[in-house]
Amino acid sequence: MKKNLSYIYLSILLAGLLVLVACGTNTDDGASGDDTTTDEKPVLQVGTDAAFAPFEYMETGEIVGFDVDLLAAVMEEAGYDYELENVGWDPLFASLQAEDIDLGISAITINDDRKESYDFSVPYFESTHMIVFNEGAGITSAADLEGIKIGVQNGTTGEDAAEKVVGENSSNISKYDTTALAFVAMANGDVEAVVTDNVVAAEYTKNNPDANVEAITDTESFDSEFYGLMFPKGSEYTDDLSAALTTVIENGTYEEIYQEWFGKEPDVDALLNAAE
Ligand code: ARG
């Protein structure tokens, strides 16, 4: 027993010496810069608005969703550690602009307006808008939004889509901080329809059979759009993470995550084509 202990002490001493030697070497060539200690990547701060199921939402105190799993895969591929925080939608844009966070993932549509102030990755999901309304309201196209009370999430492309139909300053549009709140407003009768991203509309309809709502799309009025990771303008991480996202889309990881959340195969080629 005693003998074993002294072996342990000896090992600890030797290990200590090795560390000292290693440190010595490091300081020696420190001037040349690029040794392994300076290669360490920063922990990236990621923001989201977790009230947009199935892309990001809270479940027993945790942020979960398709975006959350995709983010994990992209970060692993790129070799970054990260922290994901539920900052909310409007604050997400402000935090990115102030560079308080490094990127956002939140089913964020890539569009020209936003490209003026932010950078985007390659696209990772195609979307269009849907109108959710109380069963029997008889809405068959976007034109039927005229003259009824509409709920949207403030500052989203759903807001833009509704405004395109009924006018930018229409007093019939109520803007909510989250899409979940817009749905609550509809359940309360404050609004008669909600315009939001198709997959989110379908998820709400499916998950709330008692709400007695239905959803329609109108491809004539609503364009197709694509989600991307969003970065502060000029971010040093855009290229790296965009490349990692492309790898994840190409190597089958994206398909796995997509299958898990949506139970069908993604159109990977369409995505890759849209990136060009
Ligand atoms: N795709 C829409 C947009 O970019 C809505 C996104 C809302 N996302 C969210 N997590 N609340 O404007």
Residues whose N, C-alpha, C, O or C-beta is under 5 A from the ligand:
A	BS01	LIG	D49 F52 W89 S106 A107 I108 T109 G155 T156 T157 G158 D197
